Amino acid sequence: MNLNEIIRTRRNIKSFREDQIGQEKLLEWLETASYAPNHHRTEPWEILFVGADTRAKLNHKTNFFNAPTVLAFLSVAGKTPLERDENMIAVSCMMQNFALLAHNDGAGTRWASFGSSATAREILGVPEGYEVVSMLAVGYPSEDPETKSRTNITEKIKVLA
Ligand SMILES: Cc1cc2nc3c(=O)[nH]c(=O)nc-3n(C[C@H](O)[C@H](O)[C@H](O)COP(=O)(O)O)c2cc1C
């Protein structure tokens, strides 16, 4: 696939096969994903590989959609609201890179807006000074979801004088 196809065909995957993705592959995607933009080169991401016991304690939906791998993406909170925002944005860019790389290799991801509550933070052992950006369920898809159409981008564009 070329980059255009990779971006257009990536989908939020809701159902996964049982087979694990190799650790080397996951690390390769994370390593490449870390070439995401990040202001002042803070590299504000930290990634937690969330194992079975922790998943059970988190008790999220159908155990994170029964995906074989679950990752939590943390961001350094920074010293100011601006730094916090910039770091969260950088981690989001990194997560999207990861999702696209996984998709390009036939795997899939599902975002979970989960992990930032006090309870979840405690279970995940998130240290002070870190935010939980989101979690990703990762695995080989057992479905091929349709593209959800997008608004024509021209409707989202304003040209300023
Ligand atoms: C910040 C963020 C949070 C999201 N949280 C969730 C979530 O909690 N559960 C979920 O199923 N999808 C979540 N999604 C995925 C979106 O629902 C999904 O991208 C959207 O429906 C468009 O579908 P597509 O990714 O297949 O194009 C999230 C996406 C983003 C960017």
The ligand as an SDF file (V2000), in Angstrom:
LIG
                    3D

 31 33  0  0  0  0  0  0  0  0999 V2000
   -8.8650   10.5610   20.9840 C   0  0  0  0  0  0  0  0  0  0  0  0
   -9.6630    9.3980   20.4930 C   0  0  0  0  0  0  0  0  0  0  0  0
  -10.3920    8.6450   21.3770 C   0  0  0  0  0  0  0  0  0  0  0  0
  -11.1300    7.5330   20.9460 C   0  0  0  0  0  0  0  0  0  0  0  0
  -11.7810    6.7610   21.8620 N   0  0  0  0  0  0  0  0  0  0  0  0
  -12.4130    5.6600   21.4540 C   0  0  0  0  0  0  0  0  0  0  0  0
  -13.0400    4.7950   22.3900 C   0  0  0  0  0  0  0  0  0  0  0  0
  -13.0170    5.0230   23.5960 O   0  0  0  0  0  0  0  0  0  0  0  0
  -13.6570    3.6940   21.9310 N   0  0  0  0  0  0  0  0  0  0  0  0
  -13.6810    3.3910   20.5800 C   0  0  0  0  0  0  0  0  0  0  0  0
  -14.2460    2.3780   20.2090 O   0  0  0  0  0  0  0  0  0  0  0  0
  -13.1110    4.1960   19.6780 N   0  0  0  0  0  0  0  0  0  0  0  0
  -12.4680    5.3100   20.0760 C   0  0  0  0  0  0  0  0  0  0  0  0
  -11.8560    6.1060   19.1620 N   0  0  0  0  0  0  0  0  0  0  0  0
  -11.8780    5.7250   17.7470 C   0  0  0  0  0  0  0  0  0  0  0  0
  -12.9640    6.4520   16.9870 C   0  0  0  0  0  0  0  0  0  0  0  0
  -14.2200    6.0960   17.4960 O   0  0  0  0  0  0  0  0  0  0  0  0
  -12.8320    6.1050   15.4960 C   0  0  0  0  0  0  0  0  0  0  0  0
  -11.5890    6.5510   15.0410 O   0  0  0  0  0  0  0  0  0  0  0  0
  -13.9600    6.7240   14.6800 C   0  0  0  0  0  0  0  0  0  0  0  0
  -15.1670    6.0460   14.9040 O   0  0  0  0  0  0  0  0  0  0  0  0
  -13.6660    6.7000   13.1810 C   0  0  0  0  0  0  0  0  0  0  0  0
  -13.5130    5.3710   12.7560 O   0  0  0  0  0  0  0  0  0  0  0  0
  -12.2000    4.9220   11.9690 P   0  0  0  0  0  0  0  0  0  0  0  0
  -11.0200    5.1420   12.8910 O   0  0  0  0  0  0  0  0  0  0  0  0
  -12.4240    3.4700   11.6610 O   0  0  0  0  0  0  0  0  0  0  0  0
  -12.1180    5.7580   10.7400 O   0  0  0  0  0  0  0  0  0  0  0  0
  -11.1370    7.2120   19.5650 C   0  0  0  0  0  0  0  0  0  0  0  0
  -10.4050    7.9850   18.6720 C   0  0  0  0  0  0  0  0  0  0  0  0
   -9.6710    9.0640   19.1230 C   0  0  0  0  0  0  0  0  0  0  0  0
   -8.8560    9.8680   18.1330 C   0  0  0  0  0  0  0  0  0  0  0  0
  1  2  1  0
  2  3  1  0
  2 30  2  0
  3  4  2  0
  4  5  1  0
  4 28  1  0
  5  6  2  0
  6  7  1  0
  6 13  1  0
  7  8  2  0
  7  9  1  0
  9 10  1  0
 10 11  2  0
 10 12  1  0
 12 13  2  0
 13 14  1  0
 14 15  1  0
 14 28  1  0
 15 16  1  0
 16 17  1  0
 16 18  1  0
 18 19  1  0
 18 20  1  0
 20 21  1  0
 20 22  1  0
 22 23  1  0
 23 24  1  0
 24 25  2  0
 24 26  1  0
 24 27  1  0
 28 29  2  0
 29 30  1  0
 30 31  1  0
M  END
$$$$
